[in-house]
């Protein structure tokens, strides 16, 4: 895995060994997501839920995001990439259950990535519908990555959705958009 574009283009991203429960967003899907977003990453305050390796946040920072908050119950893979690429001063890494984090966090973000384990989509739909809209700025964008066979759908205005292999990507506008 490598950073697709921006200041860090071509830099290698560390990824955990296969079978360790982390499914990093592929270079192809990341490139497609940022193509859909256009320049929205520039100057953004990013929230990366289920951050895993942090690849989406790293890509956003490479493309001009101001700062990123990465949340996962295992922050090791994300921390390795953030520290390895010298992005520590732009990142807040939070080891937490995503639902618990969203219940306590008060900040709002202009760009939110949500890439939960595909098997948890059904269980997460209701809490994410309840908690994510309040964390999104009025003009903010939410990108949800889920399984093509069981896409995670949220009750926000849908801007677009696409499929890449077995991956479903949905882009939502803010709750007040």
BAKE-179890 format. One record per atom (N, C-alpha, C, CB): residue in three letters; x, y, z. Coordinates in steps of 0.05 Angstrom, whole numbers, padded with zeros to 5 digits, always signed. Glycine has a CB too. Layout:
BEGIN
alaXYZ...
// end
This chain:
BEGIN
unk+00017-00024+00000unk+00000+00000+00000unk+00018+00025+00000unk-00019+00000+00024unk+00009+00044-00016unk+00023+00070-00017unk+00004+00093-00017unk+00040+00071-00043unk+00014+00116-00010unk-00002+00141-00011unk-00006+00147-00041unk+00011+00165+00004unk-00031+00152-00049unk-00038+00154-00077unk-00030+00181-00088unk-00067+00149-00081unk-00034+00203-00073unk-00030+00230-00085unk-00023+00250-00063unk-00055+00239-00100unk-00016+00273-00071unk-00010+00295-00053unk+00019+00296-00044unk-00027+00292-00029unk+00024+00310-00022unk+00051+00314-00012unk+00066+00289-00006unk+00049+00331+00013unk+00052+00268+00003unk+00065+00243+00010unk+00063+00222-00012unk+00053+00232+00036unk+00055+00230-00036unk+00051+00211-00058unk+00074+00191-00061unk+00046+00226-00084unk+00066+00166-00062unk+00086+00144-00066unk+00098+00133-00041unk+00107+00154-00083unk+00094+00147-00018unk+00105+00137+00007unk+00091+00111+00015unk+00103+00158+00030unk+00106+00092+00025unk+00096+00066+00032unk+00080+00068+00059unk+00118+00045+00034unk+00058+00053+00060unk+00042+00051+00084unk+00046+00023+00096unk+00012+00056+00078unk+00050+00021+00121unk+00053-00004+00135unk+00025-00017+00137unk+00066-00001+00163unk+00023-00043+00133unk-00002-00056+00136unk+00003-00082+00152unk-00015-00063+00109unk-00017-00089+00168unk-00014-00113+00185unk-00014-00139+00167unk-00036-00115+00206unk-00003-00160+00178unk-00004-00185+00163unk-00033-00194+00158unk+00011-00207+00178unk-00037-00207+00136unk-00064-00218+00129unk-00074-00235+00152unk-00064-00234+00103unk-00100-00233+00157unk-00112-00250+00177unk-00112-00237+00205unk-00099-00276+00178unk-00103-00212+00207unk-00101-00199+00233unk-00126-00182+00239unk-00077-00181+00234unk-00147-00185+00223unk-00172-00171+00228unk-00174-00143+00216unk-00177-00170+00257unk-00153-00134+00203unk-00154-00107+00191unk-00155-00111+00161unk-00129-00090+00199unk-00174-00097+00148unk-00177-00098+00119unk-00172-00070+00108unk-00206-00108+00111unk-00147-00064+00102unk-00140-00037+00093unk-00155-00030+00067unk-00110-00034+00089unk-00162-00004+00065unk-00175+00005+00040unk-00153+00005+00018unk-00186+00034+00043unk-00159-00008-00004unk-00140-00011-00025unk-00133+00016-00038unk-00151-00031-00047unk-00110+00016-00051unk-00102+00041-00065unk-00123+00049-00085unk-00074+00037-00079unk-00134+00030-00099unk-00154+00035-00120unk-00179+00048-00108unk-00161+00009-00135unk-00188+00038-00086unk-00213+00049-00074unk-00207+00076-00062unk-00223+00029-00052unk-00183+00079-00049unk-00176+00106-00038unk-00175+00127-00060unk-00149+00104-00023unk-00162+00119-00082unk-00161+00138-00105unk-00189+00145-00115unk-00145+00125-00128unk-00207+00126-00116unk-00234+00131-00125unk-00249+00149-00105unk-00250+00105-00129unk-00246+00144-00079unk-00259+00161-00059unk-00250+00190-00061unk-00252+00150-00031unk-00224+00194-00064unk-00214+00222-00065unk-00220+00235-00092unk-00184+00222-00060unk-00224+00219-00112unk-00234+00230-00138unk-00262+00240-00135unk-00232+00208-00160unk-00279+00225-00121unk-00307+00233-00116unk-00307+00258-00098unk-00323+00210-00102unk-00289+00259-00078unk-00289+00282-00060unk-00278+00308-00073unk-00272+00276-00036unk-00263+00305-00094unk-00251+00328-00107unk-00231+00341-00087unk-00272+00349-00116unk-00233+00367-00083unk-00215+00381-00065unk-00225+00384-00037unk-00210+00408-00076unk-00245+00368-00029unk-00257+00371-00002unk-00238+00364+00020unk-00282+00354+00000unk-00217+00349+00015unk-00198+00342+00036unk-00182+00367+00045unk-00180+00319+00027unk-00177+00385+00026unk-00160+00408+00032unk-00172+00425+00055unk-00157+00425+00007unk-00157+00428+00076unk-00165+00444+00099unk-00185+00430+00117unk-00177+00469+00090unk-00191+00405+00112unk-00211+00391+00127unk-00202+00382+00155unk-00220+00366+00112unk-00220+00381+00173unk-00217+00368+00199unk-00229+00340+00195unk-00230+00384+00223unk-00212+00319+00196unk-00220+00292+00189unk-00225+00275+00214unk-00198+00279+00172unk-00246+00259+00213unk-00251+00239+00234unk-00251+00212+00219unk-00278+00244+00249unk-00233+00194+00227unk-00230+00168+00215unk-00240+00147+00235unk-00201+00163+00206unk-00264+00137+00231unk-00276+00117+00249unk-00269+00089+00239unk-00307+00120+00251unk-00261+00072+00257unk-00250+00045+00250unk-00226+00049+00232unk-00273+00028+00235unk-00207+00065+00242unk-00185+00075+00226unk-00167+00053+00215unk-00169+00094+00242unk-00164+00031+00229unk-00146+00010+00220unk-00118+00020+00216unk-00157-00002+00193unk-00108+00019+00191unk-00081+00028+00185unk-00079+00059+00184unk-00072+00016+00159unk-00102+00072+00184unk-00102+00101+00181unk-00098+00111+00152unk-00081+00113+00198unk-00100+00093+00133unk-00094+00100+00105unk-00112+00122+00095unk-00098+00075+00088unk-00137+00123+00102unk-00155+00144+00093unk-00147+00171+00104unk-00184+00138+00100unk-00140+00172+00130unk-00131+00197+00142unk-00105+00206+00131unk-00129+00193+00172unk-00086+00188+00127unk-00060+00194+00116unk-00064+00206+00088unk-00042+00170+00115unk-00081+00194+00072unk-00086+00204+00045unk-00098+00232+00046unk-00106+00185+00030unk-00117+00236+00065unk-00129+00263+00068unk-00108+00284+00076unk-00152+00262+00088unk-00091+00277+00095unk-00070+00295+00103unk-00050+00301+00080unk-00054+00283+00127unk-00044+00281+00065unk-00026+00284+00042unk-00039+00304+00022unk-00021+00257+00029unk-00065+00304+00021unk-00079+00322+00002unk-00088+00348+00015unk-00104+00307-00009unk-00077+00355+00038unk-00082+00381+00049unk-00101+00384+00072unk-00091+00398+00028unk-00110+00361+00083unk-00127+00363+00107unk-00111+00376+00130unk-00137+00335+00116unk-00125+00391+00147unk-00112+00406+00169unk-00103+00387+00191unk-00131+00427+00179unk-00121+00369+00199unk-00115+00351+00221unk-00135+00327+00219unk-00117+00365+00249unk-00127+00306+00233unk-00143+00281+00233unk-00144+00269+00260unk-00132+00261+00212unk-00168+00258+00267unk-00172+00243+00291unk-00178+00214+00282unk-00195+00254+00309unk-00161+00195+00290unk-00164+00168+00282unk-00173+00151+00306unk-00137+00156+00271unk-00195+00137+00303unk-00207+00122+00325unk-00209+00092+00317unk-00236+00133+00331unk-00199+00076+00335unk-00200+00047+00331unk-00195+00034+00358unk-00180+00037+00309unk-00204+00009+00361unk-00198-00005+00386unk-00170-00017+00386unk-00219-00027+00391unk-00157-00017+00363unk-00129-00025+00360unk-00115-00003+00344unk-00126-00053+00347unk-00101+00014+00357unk-00089+00037+00344unk-00061+00032+00334unk-00088+00061+00363unk-00050+00008+00339unk-00023+00002+00331unk-00017+00006+00301unk-00018-00027+00337unk-00034-00005+00283unk-00028-00001+00255unk-00029+00029+00246unk-00048-00017+00238unk-00048+00044+00256unk-00050+00072+00249unk-00027+00087+00261unk-00077+00084+00259unk-00020+00082+00285unk+00003+00095+00298unk+00029+00091+00283unk+00006+00086+00327unk+00033+00066+00273unk+00058+00061+00258unk+00059+00078+00233unk+00059+00031+00250unk+00036+00082+00219unk+00036+00098+00195unk+00039+00128+00201unk+00011+00093+00179unk+00025+00137+00221unk+00026+00165+00228unk+00054+00173+00237unk+00006+00172+00251unk+00066+00157+00254unk+00093+00163+00263unk+00114+00158+00241unk+00100+00145+00287unk+00111+00137+00225unk+00130+00132+00204unk+00130+00153+00182unk+00123+00105+00191unk+00108+00167+00179unk+00107+00188+00159unk+00110+00216+00170unk+00080+00187+00144unk+00115+00217+00197unk+00120+00243+00209unk+00095+00261+00211unk+00141+00258+00195unk+00072+00249+00215unk+00046+00263+00216unk+00035+00267+00244unk+00026+00249+00199unk+00051+00261+00264unk+00042+00261+00292unk+00030+00288+00300unk+00064+00254+00309unk+00042+00310+00291unk+00032+00336+00300unk+00004+00343+00288unk+00052+00358+00293unk-00004+00328+00267unk-00029+00333+00254unk-00051+00313+00262unk-00025+00333+00224unk-00043+00294+00279unk-00062+00272+00285unk-00067+00268+00315unk-00051+00246+00273unk-00091+00261+00320unk-00099+00252+00347unk-00107+00223+00343unk-00122+00270+00359unk-00094+00205+00357unk-00100+00176+00355unk-00114+00168+00380unk-00075+00159+00349unk-00138+00157+00378unk-00155+00151+00401unk-00161+00121+00401unk-00181+00167+00401unk-00151+00108+00422unk-00158+00079+00425unk-00184+00077+00440unk-00135+00063+00440unk-00205+00070+00425unk-00232+00069+00437unk-00251+00053+00419unk-00243+00098+00441unk-00272+00044+00431unk-00295+00034+00416unk-00307+00058+00402unk-00316+00019+00435unk-00314+00055+00376unk-00324+00078+00361unk-00349+00089+00373unk-00328+00069+00332unk-00368+00072+00380unk-00393+00082+00391unk-00388+00098+00417unk-00412+00058+00397unk-00371+00088+00435unk-00365+00102+00460unk-00352+00129+00453unk-00347+00085+00478unk-00334+00130+00434unk-00321+00155+00426unk-00342+00175+00416unk-00300+00150+00404unk-00360+00166+00398unk-00380+00184+00387unk-00399+00195+00409unk-00396+00170+00366unk-00404+00179+00429unk-00422+00187+00451unk-00409+00209+00468unk-00430+00163+00468unk-00382+00209+00470unk-00368+00228+00487unk-00357+00252+00472unk-00345+00214+00501unk-00350+00249+00447unk-00338+00270+00431unk-00357+00293+00426unk-00327+00259+00405unk-00347+00317+00428unk-00364+00341+00422unk-00356+00355+00397unk-00363+00360+00446unk-00332+00350+00387unk-00322+00364+00363unk-00338+00356+00339unk-00292+00359+00359unk-00338+00374+00319unk-00350+00368+00294unk-00328+00368+00272unk-00372+00389+00287unk-00333+00352+00251unk-00313+00347+00231unk-00325+00353+00203unk-00302+00318+00233unk-00308+00363+00185unk-00317+00369+00158unk-00315+00344+00139unk-00302+00392+00147unk-00300+00324+00147unk-00297+00300+00131unk-00295+00276+00150unk-00272+00302+00112unk-00314+00258+00148unk-00314+00234+00165unk-00312+00209+00147unk-00339+00233+00183unk-00293+00192+00154unk-00291+00166+00142unk-00301+00145+00161unk-00262+00160+00133unk-00318+00127+00151unk-00328+00105+00168unk-00325+00079+00153unk-00358+00110+00176unk-00306+00063+00162unk-00299+00038+00148unk-00299+00015+00168unk-00272+00040+00133unk-00322+00007+00179unk-00323-00014+00199unk-00318-00041+00187unk-00350-00014+00214unk-00312-00061+00205unk-00311-00088+00195unk-00337-00095+00181unk-00305-00108+00218unk-00336-00107+00158unk-00360-00112+00142unk-00380-00129+00158unk-00352-00127+00117unk-00371-00146+00175unk-00390-00164+00190unk-00406-00149+00211unk-00374-00186+00203unk-00398-00124+00218unk-00412-00109+00239unk-00432-00089+00228unk-00391-00094+00255unk-00435-00088+00202unk-00452-00067+00189unk-00481-00067+00201unk-00454-00072+00160unk-00493-00090+00203unk-00521-00091+00214unk-00523-00080+00242unk-00531-00120+00213unk-00504-00088+00259unk-00504-00079+00287unk-00498-00050+00290unk-00484-00096+00303unk-00483-00038+00271unk-00474-00010+00274unk-00493+00010+00262unk-00448-00007+00261unk-00511+00001+00245unk-00528+00020+00230unk-00543+00039+00249unk-00547+00005+00212unk-00557+00029+00268unk-00573+00046+00286unk-00556+00065+00303unk-00590+00028+00305unk-00535+00056+00316unk-00519+00075+00332unk-00505+00096+00314unk-00498+00060+00348unk-00496+00088+00291unk-00483+00107+00273unk-00503+00128+00263unk-00469+00093+00249unk-00527+00119+00256unk-00548+00138+00248unk-00554+00158+00270unk-00574+00123+00240unk-00553+00149+00294unk-00559+00167+00317unk-00536+00186+00323unk-00565+00150+00342unk-00511+00176+00321unk-00488+00191+00332unk-00472+00207+00311unk-00470+00173+00345unk-00470+00197+00287unk-00452+00210+00267unk-00462+00238+00258unk-00449+00193+00243unk-00488+00242+00253unk-00497+00268+00243unk-00489+00292+00261unk-00527+00268+00240unk-00488+00288+00287unk-00480+00310+00305unk-00450+00315+00304unk-00489+00303+00333unk-00435+00297+00293unk-00406+00301+00292unk-00398+00314+00265unk-00391+00275+00296unk-00417+00316+00246unk-00412+00327+00220unk-00419+00356+00218unk-00428+00311+00198unk-00401+00373+00207unk-00407+00401+00204unk-00430+00404+00184unk-00382+00417+00194unk-00441+00428+00183unk-00464+00433+00165unk-00457+00427+00135unk-00472+00462+00167unk-00433+00433+00127unk-00425+00428+00099unk-00408+00402+00097unk-00409+00452+00088unk-00407+00387+00118unk-00389+00364+00119unk-00398+00341+00102unk-00387+00354+00147unk-00379+00322+00098unk-00383+00299+00081unk-00376+00274+00097unk-00367+00301+00055unk-00392+00253+00094unk-00387+00227+00107unk-00383+00207+00085unk-00411+00219+00125unk-00361+00192+00086unk-00355+00170+00067unk-00357+00144+00083unk-00327+00174+00054unk-00374+00126+00074unk-00378+00100+00087unk-00370+00078+00067unk-00408+00096+00095unk-00352+00062+00077unk-00343+00039+00062unk-00354+00014+00075unk-00311+00038+00061unk-00367-00003+00059unk-00379-00028+00070unk-00379-00049+00048unk-00407-00022+00081unk-00390-00072+00055unk-00391-00095+00037unk-00412-00090+00015unk-00397-00121+00051unk-00406-00097-00009unk-00425-00094-00031unk-00450-00111-00026unk-00412-00103-00058unk-00447-00134-00014unk-00469-00152-00009unk-00487-00143+00014unk-00459-00180-00002unk-00477-00127+00032unk-00492-00117+00055unk-00483-00088+00062unk-00488-00136+00080unk-00490-00069+00044unk-00481-00042+00048unk-00493-00029+00073unk-00487-00025+00024unk-00476-00014+00087unk-00484+00001+00110unk-00497+00027+00100unk-00460+00007+00129unk-00522+00031+00106unk-00537+00054+00096unk-00544+00072+00120unk-00563+00046+00081unk-00539+00098+00117unk-00545+00117+00138unk-00566+00136+00129unk-00519+00132+00147unk-00580+00149+00148unk-00602+00166+00143unk-00593+00195+00139unk-00623+00164+00165unk-00574+00199+00121unk-00565+00226+00114unk-00569+00229+00084unk-00535+00230+00122unk-00570+00253+00074unk-00573+00257+00045unk-00550+00243+00030unk-00574+00287+00038unk-00557+00224+00012unk-00537+00209-00003unk-00529+00226-00027unk-00549+00182-00012unk-00503+00231-00030unk-00493+00245-00054unk-00487+00227-00077unk-00468+00261-00046unk-00474+00204-00071unk-00468+00185-00091unk-00460+00159-00078unk-00445+00195-00110unk-00461+00137-00093unk-00451+00111-00084unk-00440+00096-00108unk-00474+00095-00071unk-00419+00081-00102unk-00405+00066-00123unk-00396+00039-00112unk-00380+00082-00133unk-00390+00021-00130unk-00380-00005-00122unk-00353-00011-00136unk-00401-00027-00129unk-00335-00022-00120unk-00309-00029-00130unk-00303-00057-00120unk-00287-00009-00120unk-00306-00077-00138unk-00303-00105-00130unk-00324-00111-00109unk-00274-00110-00119unk-00316-00120-00086unk-00334-00127-00064unk-00339-00104-00045unk-00323-00151-00048unk-00329-00080-00052unk-00332-00057-00034unk-00353-00038-00044unk-00305-00043-00032unk-00370-00029-00026unk-00390-00008-00031unk-00382+00017-00018unk-00419-00018-00021unk-00381+00039-00033unk-00374+00065-00022unk-00398+00084-00025unk-00349+00077-00036unk-00406+00096-00003unk-00428+00115-00003unk-00418+00142+00008unk-00453+00105+00013unk-00425+00163-00006unk-00417+00190+00003unk-00443+00205+00010unk-00400+00205-00019unk-00444+00215+00035unk-00467+00229+00045unk-00460+00258+00051unk-00477+00215+00071unk-00480+00275+00047unk-00477+00303+00055unk-00484+00306+00084unk-00495+00321+00038unk-00478+00330+00095unk-00483+00335+00123unk-00513+00333+00130unk-00473+00363+00130unk-00518+00329+00156unk-00545+00326+00165unk-00561+00351+00161unk-00545+00318+00195unk-00548+00373+00158unk-00561+00399+00154unk-00556+00410+00126unk-00552+00419+00175unk-00546+00393+00108unk-00539+00402+00081unk-00564+00408+00064unk-00522+00381+00066
// end
